[in-house]
Amino acid sequence: MTTRNLERLARAGALWLAAIGALCLLGNQGALLSQPADPVTGVSSRYAWWAAGILCLAAGGARLGFPNAAWPRLLILWLGFSAALLRAGLWWLGARSTRGYFELMAAHFGVAPEVLVWGFGLGWALALGGAVAELRAADGRVRTSCPNCGGRLEAAARSLGREQPCPHCGRTITLRAAGELLKTACYFCQGHIEFPAHALGRKIPCPHCRRDIPLQPR
């Protein structure tokens, strides 16, 4: 999956999760007061829905507001793990469906309970999938090369953009993915040039004025 598609998946999951949180808060009205306590946690259903709504809204909003931070993704994973434990507890107690949790909320919104069951399930799957994929990408390894000596390098994906000495020639370089495209401008004609990161530092003839220039990002 490309970085752009991964970002789209994670953003869609975060938006859906935030929408789930909003639905929990909006649906926690009137009739929910008469629901019994949750059979697994023993907490009042009213407070359980409030907590679920606030946490889902916070996790989705945090992922959208802090796209480069790891903690919103970890929060989403923790919520997913907690929801899985709750579902396992219900199964252990003999509840084979979560439909009963959504009946009063569905009546409040005028939809079938199955709509909320599937909507919540798909939203969680999308949010968890995006969070897991982003965390795996951040901990993955990328291969690139030194722009000075051409030596092959391997580094953690989260290290991209940082400076470190090349283990081959010892010169300080900025780690960039091999397929990353950089932009610069010709020193002579100011024409715009786009080039791959592995060509950084090389001299090429400007495609506009044909004069030799070193490739350096601007």
C-alpha positions as a printed Julia matrix, in Angstrom:
218×3 Matrix{Float64}:
   0.0     0.0     0.0
   1.38    3.41   -0.95
   1.89    6.14    1.63
  -0.94    8.21    0.12
  -3.41    5.31    0.21
  -2.33    4.45    3.76
  -2.98    8.03    4.82
  -6.43    7.94    3.2
  -7.3     4.7     4.96
  -6.18    6.02    8.35
  -8.04    9.33    7.9
 -11.22    7.55    6.8
 -10.99    5.26    9.83
 -10.44    8.19   12.17
 -13.41   10.08   10.72
 -15.63    7.02   11.04
 -14.46    6.45   14.61
 -15.21   10.07   15.5
 -18.66    9.65   13.93
 -19.23    6.54   16.06
 -18.33    8.59   19.14
 -20.77   11.31   18.16
 -23.54    8.74   17.61
 -22.89    7.22   21.04
 -23.22   10.62   22.68
 -26.28   11.7    20.69
 -28.0     8.33   21.16
 -27.42    8.29   24.91
 -30.77    9.85   25.63
 -33.94    9.21   27.62
 -34.74    5.53   27.15
 -31.18    4.47   27.81
 -31.7     5.43   31.44
 -33.93    2.38   31.86
 -31.33   -0.05   30.52
 -29.76   -2.41   33.07
 -26.08   -2.33   33.92
 -23.66   -3.8    31.43
 -23.44   -7.55   32.26
 -19.67   -7.73   31.75
 -18.39   -4.61   33.5
 -21.31   -3.98   35.86
 -21.26   -0.29   34.87
 -24.51    1.55   34.16
 -25.28    1.39   30.43
 -25.79    5.15   30.4
 -22.26    5.78   31.69
 -20.83    3.06   29.45
 -22.25    4.76   26.34
 -20.99    8.15   27.51
 -17.5     6.72   28.05
 -17.53    4.94   24.68
 -18.68    8.09   22.89
 -16.09   10.35   24.5
 -13.21    7.92   23.94
 -14.12    7.19   20.31
 -14.55   10.89   19.55
 -11.25   11.68   21.3
  -9.33    8.92   19.52
 -10.66    9.81   16.07
 -10.13   13.53   16.65
  -6.61   12.98   17.98
  -5.64   10.94   14.91
  -6.89   13.73   12.64
  -5.37   16.52   14.75
  -1.99   14.86   15.36
  -1.35   12.8    12.2
   2.37   12.33   12.91
   2.06   11.23   16.55
   1.96    7.57   17.55
  -0.2     7.9    20.67
  -3.55    8.41   18.84
  -2.97    5.14   16.99
  -2.08    3.38   20.24
  -5.26    4.79   21.81
  -7.3     3.38   18.91
  -5.65   -0.03   19.37
  -6.33    0.05   23.12
 -10.0     0.87   22.51
 -10.22   -1.93   19.95
  -8.65   -4.39   22.39
 -11.08   -3.29   25.12
 -14.04   -3.7    22.76
 -12.8    -7.2    21.83
 -12.57   -8.15   25.52
 -16.11   -6.86   26.1
 -17.39   -8.86   23.13
 -15.61  -11.98   24.42
 -17.21  -11.46   27.84
 -20.67  -11.22   26.29
 -20.03  -14.4    24.34
 -18.93  -16.14   27.54
 -22.18  -15.06   29.21
 -24.21  -16.5    26.34
 -24.92  -13.33   24.32
 -24.28  -14.28   20.69
 -25.28  -10.9    19.27
 -24.75   -7.24   20.23
 -28.09   -6.27   18.69
 -29.62   -5.6    22.1
 -27.04   -2.89   22.79
 -28.24   -0.9    19.79
 -32.02   -1.32   19.87
 -32.84    1.81   21.9
 -30.24    3.9    20.05
 -31.62    2.66   16.72
 -35.14    3.65   17.8
 -33.8     7.1    18.76
 -32.38    7.59   15.26
 -35.21    5.79   13.44
 -33.08    3.05   11.87
 -32.86   -0.72   12.18
 -30.48   -1.99   14.88
 -28.58   -3.95   12.23
 -27.61   -0.67   10.54
 -25.81    0.46   13.68
 -24.31   -2.99   14.33
 -22.78   -3.14   10.86
 -21.89    0.55   10.84
 -20.06    0.32   14.15
 -18.34   -2.91   13.08
 -17.13   -1.55    9.75
 -16.02    1.71   11.35
 -13.96   -0.1    13.95
 -12.44   -2.4    11.34
 -11.4     0.6     9.24
 -10.0     2.53   12.2
  -8.07   -0.45   13.56
  -6.79   -1.4    10.11
  -5.49    2.12    9.5
  -3.84    2.33   12.93
  -2.14   -1.07   12.61
  -0.95   -0.34    9.07
   0.5     3.03   10.07
   2.28    1.62   13.11
   3.73   -1.21   11.04
   4.89    1.24    8.37
   6.52    3.43   11.02
   8.46    0.47   12.42
   9.36   -0.93    9.0
  12.75   -0.82    7.3
  13.53    1.14    4.15
  16.5     0.9     1.84
  18.22    3.89    0.3
  21.7     5.03   -0.71
  24.17    7.71    0.32
  24.03   10.68   -2.11
  27.79   11.24   -1.62
  29.38    7.79   -2.01
  26.47    5.73   -3.32
  26.76    3.25   -0.43
  23.65    1.2     0.32
  21.85    2.04    3.57
  19.02    0.48    5.56
  17.15    2.41    8.23
  13.88    2.43   10.18
  11.07    4.18    8.33
  10.54    6.48   11.31
  14.13    7.74   10.85
  13.41    9.22    7.42
  14.08   12.95    7.37
  16.7    12.76   10.13
  20.4    13.44    9.74
  23.03   10.82   10.51
  26.58    9.97    9.36
  26.89    7.58    6.43
  28.5     4.33    7.68
  30.54    4.13    4.44
  32.0     7.6     3.89
  31.27    9.22    7.27
  29.62   12.33    5.78
  26.39   13.59    7.33
  23.33   12.85    5.21
  19.57   13.23    5.51
  17.84    9.85    5.33
  15.31    9.74    2.53
  13.33    6.92    0.96
  14.7     5.7    -2.34
  11.49    6.5    -4.2
  10.93    9.89   -2.59
  10.78   12.82   -5.0
  12.46   16.12   -4.11
  12.1    19.52   -5.7
  14.65   22.21   -6.46
  15.26   25.08   -8.87
  18.1    25.72  -11.29
  20.66   28.23   -9.98
  20.93   29.82  -13.42
  17.46   29.87  -14.99
  15.32   29.2   -11.88
  13.51   26.43  -13.72
  11.75   23.94  -11.48
  13.25   20.44  -11.26
  11.93   17.28   -9.6
  14.3    14.39   -8.91
  14.46   11.12   -6.89
  16.07   11.22   -3.45
  18.83    8.78   -4.41
  20.15   11.36   -6.94
  20.68   13.98   -4.23
  24.14   15.6    -4.55
  24.75   14.54   -8.15
  25.42   16.93  -10.99
  23.12   16.89  -13.99
  22.43   19.24  -16.9
  19.42   21.44  -16.17
  16.51   20.21  -18.34
  15.64   23.85  -19.06
  18.94   25.66  -19.76
  21.25   22.59  -20.06
  23.87   24.02  -17.67
  25.35   21.62  -15.08
  23.94   21.99  -11.57
  24.2    19.95   -8.33
  20.93   18.45   -7.16
  20.12   19.98   -3.78
  16.61   20.38   -2.3
  15.23   23.86   -1.78
